[in-house]
Each structure stands twice: as C-alpha cells, then as structure tokens.
Amino acid sequence: MIIRDARQCDNKHVFCATCVFAWSMTYGSNSDKCPVCRSKQQDYMKHNKLDSELEYKWVKCPEPGCALRCPLRDFLQHSHGKHKSVITYVRYETLMLGFVGGCLI
C-alpha cells in the first residue's frame, strides 16, 4: 500500500500513521517499540517531506482500461464510480511509481 500520513521512528523507519497506531494498540509488550528495529518509541515523528514528495509522484491507474496518469494527490480522488475511499487502499505494486531518496515507493 502507499504510505499515507508518514511517521518515522527515532531510527528513521517510516510507517503510515494508521499502521503504526494499529501496531501500538495490538502488539502487547512490543507495542511501545518500532516494528522494525524494536527501539523504544515515545512518539513517531511526522514526516512532512515524504508526504509532500509522495503527493506529487505521478501514478497510473491500475484499473483495466483506464488511461489516467496523474499526481497521487489527484489519483486519490479518482473513483471509477465507486466510493472514493475504496481507491485509498491500492497496492503500490500496481502503480507506476518512482524513487524517493534512492528507495522505491
């Protein structure tokens, strides 16, 4: 899936705010630790730069027959007549994304 509302631990591991919140509510003794490095976390810092970079990445709609190519921020409003929130959870492998800081997003 695509990172939305990016947050990072003290060691720079990046997660969606909702994903890391779910982790902190469900994983018992590990809930106060980063899911990757297990370092103790007080709070996950907001990663505004990554959010901004992702918002302007160009993507292609994975829906068969759709020729839409646009920035991700516009794509999230694209619905094919479906409820708009459905398109929020698109697997990132199905989109044509670029690289940010040397990492595939």
N, C-alpha and C positions, 0 to 999 in steps of 0.2 A: 504494500500500500504506500501511498505518498505521505510523507511527513506533513502533518498539519499542526500549527502552533508548536513549533520546535522548542524543545527544552534540552539542556545538557547537564551532565553531572560534573563534578569537580575535575574529572579526568578527561573531559571533552567528549564523552559518549553521548550521542544525540538520539532523542526519542520524541514521539508525539506526546503532547501534554496528556491526552486521554489515555494513552497506553501506559505511561509511567504512573499515572494516577491509579489505574486499574492494578498495576503491579504492587503499588504501595498499599492497596486495600486487601490484597488476596494472598500474599506470599509469606505470611507468618513472620518468622524470625529474620527473613531476608527482606522484608518489606521496607526497611529503612536503609537498604543498600542498593547500589546501582545494579541493575540486572546483568551487566556485562563484567565489570571489574570488582563488584562486591564491596566497593569502598562506601563507608557510611556517609549518607547524604542528609543534610538538614533541609535543603531545598534544591530544586533543579532550576538553573538559570534560564531565562527566556533567551532564545537565540534569534534575535530580530534580523540579523544579517542573512541567515539561511532562509528564514521565512520570506524575506524580500527577494532573494535570488530565485527561490523556487516559484514564487508567484509570477515571475516574468519568463520562466522557461517555456519554450514552445513545445507543444504536445500535439499528437494526432489522436483523434477519437478512435477507440478500439472497436466501436460498433460496426459490424459488416455493412458496407455500402455507404458509410458516412465519410465524406471528404473533409470534414472540419479539421483545420490546423490553426491553433491559436495559443496565446499565452495561457498557462494553467489557471490564472485567476478568472479568465473568461470561460475556460472549459468547465469550471465548476458550476457554471450557470446553464450549461448545455444539458438538455434532458431527453431528447427524442420522445417528448410527450409523456415521459414518466415523471414521477415525483422527483424534484431536483435533489433531494438528499440521497437518493439512490446512487447517483453518479459520484458522490463523495468518496465511496469506498472502492475505487478502481485499483486493481493490482498494477503496480508500477511497471511490471514486466510487459504489460500490454500497451504502454505508451512509449512514444519515441522521445526519450529524454536525453539531455546532455550530461556534462560533467560539471561538478561544483568542487572546487578545491582539489581536483585530482580524483575525486570519488564519484562513482556512478550513482545517480539518484533516480 
